Amino acid sequence: MFSTPRDLDNAGFSTQVVHAGESKNKPYGALTTPIVQTSTYTFEDSASIVDHMRRKEQNLPLLRGEYGRYGNPTQEAVEHKMAALEGGEGAILFASGMAAVTNALLTCLSAGDHLILTDDCYRRTRQFATEFLNRLDIRCTLVPLDDEGALEAAITPRTRAILSETPTNPYLRVVDLDRLGALGRAHGLLTIVDSTFGTPYNVRPLEHDIDLVIHSATKYLGGHNDLLAGVAVGRADLLARMRETNHMVGAVADPHAAYLLLRGLKTLSLRMERHNANGQRIAEFLEGHPGVRRVWYPGLASHPDHDLACRLMRGCGGVVSFELEADLAATARCIDALQLPYIGPSLGGVESIVEQPALMSHYSLNEDERAAIGIRGELVRYAAGVEDADDLIADLAQALDRAARGDAEAVREEAGC
C-alpha cells in the first residue's frame, strides 16, 4: 500500500481536497495517485502470507493488499480523503450511493428492529426501507423531518436508528442536525444522514453529533457525470462492521471509478462555490418570474428552512426546485424549450441537468401516488452546473416565455379564435 497520508487536520478545505488522504511520495515518482488495476495481490512466499494474516487477526494496519473485494490502494486514497473532509474516523467507498445506504441499514438492523425515516427522502431509500426491509421483519416509520415531537413520539423500544437527508430531494428541506444528533444520543439511537445534496463543503453532519454520513459520490463529489460511487464516513467501530458486511455483499467501487472520484474531489471547493452562486441567482430569478408559482431553495427567505440553512450551511448548492403556473404538459414544453441544460435524472456535475419528476424519477407512480408525496406535474428540478449564471438565467427566461406563449395559443385554439 501507499505510505501514510499527510497530517492536514489544520489545513483549509481547499488544501484538504487537493492533498488529504494521499502521500506526497507516490509509486514511481508519480504526481497523481495511480490506478491500481488488479483484482488480486500476490505474495513472495508463505511466510509473507502468514505475516499478512496475523496482522489482520490483530487488527493491525495492513501493509499491502490481498484481494480486490477487500481493498485497493486507489480506493483507500479516496477513503482517507473523504474521512478528512467530513472529519470522520474513517470512510468506506461503495459502488453507488444506494449501496452505501443499504449496507448501513443491513449492517445495523436485525429482524424485529425498527427504523425511523424522515419524509422527503430519496425515493429509492424510502422504497428500500418500507418494502425490502419489511420482508426481513424490520419495520419503518415515516415522520415529517420538521416535527420534532412526531420524531420523538415515533421512537419505540425496538427503534435502533434514524435516517434523514439534508437538504432533501426534491424540496431541499434542511434537517436540524443539532436536534437530530441530540435526540439520537438521548435515546441511544444510531443517526444516519444522507448529505449528498449538502457535500462536506457546505455542511458536515458529524460535527453535530451525527454518527454516520452518506453520499452518492456520483453527484457533487465526482462532479463530472462520469462515475458511479457512494461513500460512508463515521466512527471506526461502525465502519469496521460495515466493511465486513461489504466483504460479503461485494458492492465495491472499481479502481478506475475510484481514480475518477479522487480527481473530481480535488476541485470540489471550486465547483461548489460556483454551484452555490448559480443556485442562489437562479432561485432569485425564478422567484420573481410571473410564470413560476413557487421556488424551493434554502437560500431564499421564503423557504421554510431558510434560518436553519443560514445557521448550518456554508451554501445551498446548485439544485433549485420550482413549480410553474402550468399543468404537466405545459411544464414539459418549458423544459423542452431549454437550450443549455441536459434533460436527465442526476445532478451535481459541471453540466446543468433538468428534470420533471412526474415524467422521470416518479413516472412509475400514478397521479394519486405522486400527489400523496407532493410530486405534482408542474414540478421542475433544475440542477445548475458551473456555466455562467447569466447564460443559464437567459435560457430559463426564453423557455418560460416560449411556454407562456404556447399556453396562450392553446387557449385561443380551444376558444375557436
Secondary structure in CASP SS format (residue, H / E / C, confidence):
PFRMAT SS
TARGET T0000
AUTHOR 0000-0000-0000
METHOD secondary structure of the structure
MODEL  1
M C 1.00
F C 1.00
S C 1.00
T C 1.00
P C 1.00
R C 1.00
D C 1.00
L C 1.00
D C 1.00
N C 1.00
A C 1.00
G C 1.00
F H 1.00
S H 1.00
T H 1.00
Q H 1.00
V H 1.00
V H 1.00
H H 1.00
A C 1.00
G C 1.00
E C 1.00
S C 1.00
K C 1.00
N C 1.00
K C 1.00
P H 1.00
Y H 1.00
G H 1.00
A C 1.00
L C 1.00
T C 1.00
T C 1.00
P C 1.00
I C 1.00
V C 1.00
Q C 1.00
T C 1.00
S C 1.00
T E 1.00
Y C 1.00
T C 1.00
F C 1.00
E C 1.00
D C 1.00
S H 1.00
A H 1.00
S H 1.00
I H 1.00
V H 1.00
D H 1.00
H H 1.00
M H 1.00
R H 1.00
R H 1.00
K H 1.00
E H 1.00
Q C 1.00
N C 1.00
L C 1.00
P C 1.00
L C 1.00
L C 1.00
R C 1.00
G C 1.00
E C 1.00
Y E 1.00
G H 1.00
R H 1.00
Y H 1.00
G C 1.00
N C 1.00
P H 1.00
T H 1.00
Q H 1.00
E H 1.00
A H 1.00
V H 1.00
E H 1.00
H H 1.00
K H 1.00
M H 1.00
A H 1.00
A H 1.00
L H 1.00
E H 1.00
G C 1.00
G C 1.00
E C 1.00
G E 1.00
A E 1.00
I E 1.00
L E 1.00
F E 1.00
A C 1.00
S C 1.00
G H 1.00
M H 1.00
A H 1.00
A H 1.00
V H 1.00
T H 1.00
N H 1.00
A H 1.00
L H 1.00
L H 1.00
T H 1.00
C H 1.00
L C 1.00
S C 1.00
A C 1.00
G C 1.00
D C 1.00
H E 1.00
L E 1.00
I E 1.00
L E 1.00
T E 1.00
D C 1.00
D C 1.00
C C 1.00
Y C 1.00
R H 1.00
R H 1.00
T H 1.00
R H 1.00
Q H 1.00
F H 1.00
A H 1.00
T H 1.00
E H 1.00
F H 1.00
L H 1.00
N H 1.00
R H 1.00
L C 1.00
D C 1.00
I C 1.00
R E 1.00
C E 1.00
T E 1.00
L E 1.00
V E 1.00
P C 1.00
L C 1.00
D C 1.00
D C 1.00
E H 1.00
G H 1.00
A H 1.00
L H 1.00
E H 1.00
A H 1.00
A C 1.00
I C 1.00
T C 1.00
P C 1.00
R C 1.00
T E 1.00
R E 1.00
A E 1.00
I E 1.00
L E 1.00
S E 1.00
E E 1.00
T C 1.00
P C 1.00
T C 1.00
N C 1.00
P C 1.00
Y C 1.00
L C 1.00
R C 1.00
V C 1.00
V C 1.00
D C 1.00
L H 1.00
D H 1.00
R H 1.00
L H 1.00
G H 1.00
A H 1.00
L H 1.00
G H 1.00
R H 1.00
A H 1.00
H H 1.00
G C 1.00
L C 1.00
L E 1.00
T E 1.00
I E 1.00
V E 1.00
D E 1.00
S C 1.00
T C 1.00
F C 1.00
G C 1.00
T H 1.00
P H 1.00
Y H 1.00
N H 1.00
V C 1.00
R C 1.00
P H 1.00
L H 1.00
E H 1.00
H H 1.00
D C 1.00
I C 1.00
D C 1.00
L E 1.00
V E 1.00
I E 1.00
H E 1.00
S E 1.00
A C 1.00
T C 1.00
K C 1.00
Y C 1.00
L C 1.00
G C 1.00
G C 1.00
H C 1.00
N C 1.00
D C 1.00
L C 1.00
L C 1.00
A C 1.00
G E 1.00
V E 1.00
A E 1.00
V E 1.00
G E 1.00
R C 1.00
A H 1.00
D H 1.00
L H 1.00
L H 1.00
A H 1.00
R H 1.00
M H 1.00
R H 1.00
E H 1.00
T H 1.00
N H 1.00
H H 1.00
M H 1.00
V H 1.00
G C 1.00
A C 1.00
V C 1.00
A C 1.00
D C 1.00
P H 1.00
H H 1.00
A H 1.00
A H 1.00
Y H 1.00
L H 1.00
L H 1.00
L H 1.00
R H 1.00
G H 1.00
L H 1.00
K C 1.00
T C 1.00
L H 1.00
S H 1.00
L H 1.00
R H 1.00
M H 1.00
E H 1.00
R H 1.00
H H 1.00
N H 1.00
A H 1.00
N H 1.00
G H 1.00
Q H 1.00
R H 1.00
I H 1.00
A H 1.00
E H 1.00
F H 1.00
L H 1.00
E H 1.00
G C 1.00
H C 1.00
P C 1.00
G C 1.00
V E 1.00
R E 1.00
R E 1.00
V E 1.00
W E 1.00
Y C 1.00
P C 1.00
G C 1.00
L C 1.00
A C 1.00
S C 1.00
H C 1.00
P C 1.00
D C 1.00
H H 1.00
D H 1.00
L H 1.00
A H 1.00
C H 1.00
R H 1.00
L H 1.00
M C 1.00
R C 1.00
G C 1.00
C C 1.00
G C 1.00
G C 1.00
V E 1.00
V E 1.00
S E 1.00
F E 1.00
E E 1.00
L E 1.00
E C 1.00
A C 1.00
D C 1.00
L H 1.00
A H 1.00
A H 1.00
T H 1.00
A H 1.00
R H 1.00
C H 1.00
I H 1.00
D H 1.00
A H 1.00
L C 1.00
Q C 1.00
L C 1.00
P C 1.00
Y E 1.00
I E 1.00
G C 1.00
P C 1.00
S C 1.00
L C 1.00
G C 1.00
G C 1.00
V C 1.00
E C 1.00
S C 1.00
I E 1.00
V E 1.00
E E 1.00
Q C 1.00
P H 1.00
A H 1.00
L H 1.00
M C 1.00
S C 1.00
H C 1.00
Y C 1.00
S C 1.00
L C 1.00
N C 1.00
E H 1.00
D H 1.00
E H 1.00
R H 1.00
A H 1.00
A H 1.00
I C 1.00
G C 1.00
I C 1.00
R C 1.00
G C 1.00
E C 1.00
L E 1.00
V E 1.00
R E 1.00
Y E 1.00
A E 1.00
A C 1.00
G C 1.00
V C 1.00
E C 1.00
D C 1.00
A H 1.00
D H 1.00
D H 1.00
L H 1.00
I H 1.00
A H 1.00
D H 1.00
L H 1.00
A H 1.00
Q H 1.00
A H 1.00
L H 1.00
D H 1.00
R H 1.00
A H 1.00
A H 1.00
R H 1.00
G H 1.00
D H 1.00
A H 1.00
E H 1.00
A H 1.00
V H 1.00
R H 1.00
E H 1.00
E H 1.00
A C 1.00
G C 1.00
C C 1.00
END
